[in-house]
Amino acid sequence: MAKIRYDIDNANIQMVMVLKLSQLKREELPTLSYGQFEAYLMESLWKNKLPTTLHSATDDIMHVSAMEIVRFLSRRAIVEGAHQDLSDFTDVIGG
């Protein structure tokens, strides 16, 4: 019997993700995308260990706060920005 993986590729998890994403967009983060939420789950929340049950995965997702996502996206932007050339920012800084 194959072991079920409770990650972002699981249909049940995707449904819970859509529900939580809708709540976050409605209440606090109107520009949050599904991809950003997915990245937060895999690169931060479940970076070291995937949940072993549907219940624990659902609980993890439903307890995500907007502040946690903002922190994650801020850190990610800083890291990505550090790996770019200054010329990539000419539209922002002018010149």
MODELLER restraints for C-alpha pairs under 7 A, 6 or more apart:
rsr = mdl.restraints
at = mdl.atoms
rsr.add(forms.Gaussian(group=physical.xy_distance, feature=features.Distance(at['CA:6:A'], at['CA:13:A']), mean=6.71, stdev=0.5))
rsr.add(forms.Gaussian(group=physical.xy_distance, feature=features.Distance(at['CA:6:A'], at['CA:50:A']), mean=6.87, stdev=0.5))
rsr.add(forms.Gaussian(group=physical.xy_distance, feature=features.Distance(at['CA:6:A'], at['CA:51:A']), mean=6.12, stdev=0.5))
rsr.add(forms.Gaussian(group=physical.xy_distance, feature=features.Distance(at['CA:6:A'], at['CA:52:A']), mean=6.58, stdev=0.5))
rsr.add(forms.Gaussian(group=physical.xy_distance, feature=features.Distance(at['CA:6:A'], at['CA:53:A']), mean=6.73, stdev=0.5))
rsr.add(forms.Gaussian(group=physical.xy_distance, feature=features.Distance(at['CA:6:A'], at['CA:54:A']), mean=6.35, stdev=0.5))
rsr.add(forms.Gaussian(group=physical.xy_distance, feature=features.Distance(at['CA:6:A'], at['CA:57:A']), mean=6.62, stdev=0.5))
rsr.add(forms.Gaussian(group=physical.xy_distance, feature=features.Distance(at['CA:7:A'], at['CA:13:A']), mean=6.67, stdev=0.5))
rsr.add(forms.Gaussian(group=physical.xy_distance, feature=features.Distance(at['CA:7:A'], at['CA:50:A']), mean=6.70, stdev=0.5))
rsr.add(forms.Gaussian(group=physical.xy_distance, feature=features.Distance(at['CA:8:A'], at['CA:14:A']), mean=6.07, stdev=0.5))
rsr.add(forms.Gaussian(group=physical.xy_distance, feature=features.Distance(at['CA:8:A'], at['CA:38:A']), mean=6.88, stdev=0.5))
rsr.add(forms.Gaussian(group=physical.xy_distance, feature=features.Distance(at['CA:13:A'], at['CA:58:A']), mean=6.97, stdev=0.5))
rsr.add(forms.Gaussian(group=physical.xy_distance, feature=features.Distance(at['CA:16:A'], at['CA:58:A']), mean=6.51, stdev=0.5))
rsr.add(forms.Gaussian(group=physical.xy_distance, feature=features.Distance(at['CA:17:A'], at['CA:61:A']), mean=6.75, stdev=0.5))
rsr.add(forms.Gaussian(group=physical.xy_distance, feature=features.Distance(at['CA:20:A'], at['CA:62:A']), mean=6.13, stdev=0.5))
rsr.add(forms.Gaussian(group=physical.xy_distance, feature=features.Distance(at['CA:21:A'], at['CA:34:A']), mean=6.98, stdev=0.5))
rsr.add(forms.Gaussian(group=physical.xy_distance, feature=features.Distance(at['CA:24:A'], at['CA:66:A']), mean=6.71, stdev=0.5))
rsr.add(forms.Gaussian(group=physical.xy_distance, feature=features.Distance(at['CA:25:A'], at['CA:31:A']), mean=6.71, stdev=0.5))
rsr.add(forms.Gaussian(group=physical.xy_distance, feature=features.Distance(at['CA:25:A'], at['CA:32:A']), mean=6.31, stdev=0.5))
rsr.add(forms.Gaussian(group=physical.xy_distance, feature=features.Distance(at['CA:28:A'], at['CA:66:A']), mean=6.70, stdev=0.5))
rsr.add(forms.Gaussian(group=physical.xy_distance, feature=features.Distance(at['CA:29:A'], at['CA:66:A']), mean=6.92, stdev=0.5))
rsr.add(forms.Gaussian(group=physical.xy_distance, feature=features.Distance(at['CA:40:A'], at['CA:69:A']), mean=6.58, stdev=0.5))
rsr.add(forms.Gaussian(group=physical.xy_distance, feature=features.Distance(at['CA:40:A'], at['CA:72:A']), mean=6.66, stdev=0.5))
rsr.add(forms.Gaussian(group=physical.xy_distance, feature=features.Distance(at['CA:51:A'], at['CA:57:A']), mean=5.30, stdev=0.5))
